[in-house]
């Protein structure tokens, strides 16, 4: 039994934004306590053990320099950093593995299992597939084997592409993105054409969710990025699994990040998911037992 703290941030886009933002966020996670957290008991004070970054680490990582820059941010941290490949990282997958992380990984901390999986399809390049997400058969087989190996272990999963339908409001008009529906995002319906199922949400999301929500496994929560500023309010729960979509920081500073407070010392176990600082208008607090 233990208390485990996990930091989360996403889509730092180092090639576009530089290393300032990512370094600032990761530096802030090195704090030994979180006094801005008002939603958990005082015993939450302590250091994080793990940081999840679910994708788009480099943003167009076509150069070794981009990957070296990202690598410089995550090395020599007092906690483990696990990176997930995003659509902007897919172009040089060998460099991602060399400089950042494995495409699929497992980390076990105090009896809790933390998994990252690859949702960027192989051999699909160019503008048409720039945003495309899919967990192919090899990834699904790998994940199933990992879950089968210890089905009762509480498990937390990170991938880049979100797994569900959603709606947003643009220019006072609400657009709902559903399977096989094409809508236009922009003033007067002119601009960015979005085919939801193919580009912005994991294309085989129901297949993956069927595995994650299998009652044989103890999957507690799933974390995704990809939509940058849009997805923070699209959290949902179904099939016994909590799904969270992270928003990326907006400037070259640690203006916010997320953290998990996982307590296995209580009879039912408990989790708090919170945006830090909690005084921010967009705070998301989610406490639950599993």
N, C-alpha and C positions, 0 to 999 in steps of 0.2 A: 504494500500500500504506500502511496506517495502522492505528493503534489507536483504536477508538471506544468511548466509555463512555456508557451509557444508564441513566438512573434510571427506576424504575417504582413507582408507587403507585396505588391505586384506591379508588373509592367513598368520597370524603371527606365527602359528605352535608353540605355547608356550611350548608344551611338548618336542619338539625337539630342539628348539632354545633358550629356556629360556624366561624370561620376559624383557630382556634388550632392544631388538629391539622395541617391542610394546610400552613399557614405553617411549622410546626415541621419537617415532613418535607421541604419544599422548601428550607428553610434548611440542613438537614443535608446535602442533596445538593450544596450549594455548596462543601463541603469539597474541597480540592485533592488529598486522598489518603484512602484507606480502610484505616487500620491494622488494623481488625477483620477484614479479609479475609485468611484464611489458606489460600485454595484457589487462588490465582493467583500468578504470579511477581512479584517486587518492581517490575518495570516497569509494573505496573498503576497506580502512583501518577500522578495527574493528574485534571483536572476532567472532569465529564461534559459532553457536547455537547447532549444531548436528554433530555427527560423525557416519558414516556408516562403519561397518566391515563385508563384505559379506562372512563370513564363514571360516572354518578351524582355529578356534580360538585356540583350544588345540592341535590338531594333535594326534589322537589316545587317546582321552580323557577317558581313562579307569579307572583313579584313581581320587579320590576326590582332591588329592594334585594338579593335573593338573588344575582342575577347580578353585580351590582356588587361584592358581597363576594367572590365567587369570583374575579372578574377582578382584584381588588386583590391576591390571593395569587400570581397567575401572571405579572403584568407585571413588567418591569424585573429579570428574572432573568438571570444571566450565561449561561444556556443556553436553548435553545428548549423551550417547553412545548407539547405537542400533546394536546388533549383530545378524547375520544370521547364522543358522546352516549349516555346510558343511559336506562333506562326512567323514572327520576325526572326526567330532563331533557327528556322529549319534549313536555311539555304546552305549552311556549312555545318552539318550535323556532326562531322568528325571533330570540328573545332569546339563545338559545344561540349562534347564528351571529354576532350583533352583539357579544356580550360575551366569548365564549370561543374558538370555533374554527369552521372549516368542518365540515360534516357528513362529508365525505370529504376527505382531504388526503394530500399526498405531501411528504416531506422527504428530500433526498439529502445524505448526509454521507460524504465520502471514498469515493465509489463504492458506498456501501451505501444501499439504498432503504427508507424507513420510511413505512408507509401506515396511515392510520386509515380505518375504514369504519363506516357507520351501520347499526346493527342494531335500531333502534327504528322499528317500522312507522308509517306516516303514517295519520292520521285514525282511529286506534283509541284511544279514551279511555274512562275509567271503570274501575271496580274489576275487571271481567272481564279487561281487557287490560292491567292495570297492570304486569304482569311480562313481558308477551309480547315475544318477540324474533323478528325476521325480517329478512334482507337481501333487499329486494325486487328486481325485475328491473332497475330503474334502477341500483341499487347494484352488482349483479353485472355488468351491462354496463360500468359505469364501471371496475370493478376489472379486468375482463378486458382492456379497452382499455389500461389502464395497464400491465398485465403484458405484453401483446403488444408494447407499444412498446419494451420492453427486457427480453426474456425471460430473459437470462442474468445480470441484475443480482441479487445477493443481496438478498433482500427480507424485511422483518420487518413484521408486521401486527398492529394493535390493534383490537379491537372489544369491545363490552360483554358480550354473551352468550356463555357457553361453548359448545363444539361437540361434546360427546360424552356418552356414558352414564357413570354413576357410581354409587357406593354409599356410604352413610353408616350409622353406628350411633347410634341414639337410644334412651335408656333400655334399654341392653343388647340391643336388637333391631336387627338389620341390615336395612336397606331398600335394595333395588336398584331404581334408577330406570331403566326401559327404555322404548322407544318404545311409546306407547299404553297405558301402565300407570299406574293411579291408586293412590297409596298415601297413608297418613295419617301425618303427622309430629307426634308429640306423645305424652304419657304415655297408655298404654293404647290407642293408636290414635285418640285423640280430639283434635281440634284442626284444624290447618292442612292442608287437602286440597291435595295437590300433583299436578297433571297434568304430568308431567315434560316431555313433548314440546311441550306448548303454552305453558308459562309459564317454566320455569326454564332450559331449554337452548334454543339457537337452533332455531326450529321447522324451518327448512330447512337444518339443519347438514350433512347429507350432500350436498346440492347445492353448498354453499359449499366443503366439503372436496374434492369432486370437482374443482373449479377450482384450489384451492390445491395439491393433490397431483398435478396434471398434470405429468408429467415434462418438459414443454416449459419450465417455469418453475423459477426458483431461489428458491422460498419456503423460508426457513430456519426461521422460528418464528412462532407466533401467540400473542398475549397477550389474556386476557379477565378480567373481574371479575364483578360481579353477585351472586354467592352469598355475599359478605362472609366470614364466618368458616368456611364449610364447604369451600371449594374448593381449599385450598392443596395437598392431597395427591392431587389428581386430574390431575396432569400425565401426559401420555402422548405417544408418538410413533408415527406411522403414515404410510405413503406418502411417506416421506422428509421429513416436516415434524414439528417439535417443537411441541406444544401445552402452554401454561402457563396456569394459573389462579391469579390473585393474590388474596391475602387482604388485607383492609383493616386498617390500624392500629386498635387497640381503644380508645385513650384520646386525650385532648387533648394528645398529645406525639408526638415522632418516635421511637416505640418500635421501629419497624423500617420498612424499605422494601426494594426489590429493585434489583439493578443487573445490567446486561449488560456483559461485557468482551469486545469483539469485536476479534480480531487478524487482520488480513489480511496481515501481514508473514511469516507462516509458509507453508510450501509447501501445506498443506491448508486453511489458514484455521482459526480456532478460535473458540469461544464459551464463555464461562462465565456461567451464570445463577446468582445467589446472593442469598440473603436477608441483609441487614445489620441488626443485628450477627450475625456468624456464630456467636457463642457461644450464641445463642438455641436452646432445645431443638428448635424447629421449623425449624431451618435447612434450606434446600433448596439443594443444590449440583448443578449439572448442567453438565458440561463436554463438548464435542463438537466434532468437525471437520465442515466441510461443503465 
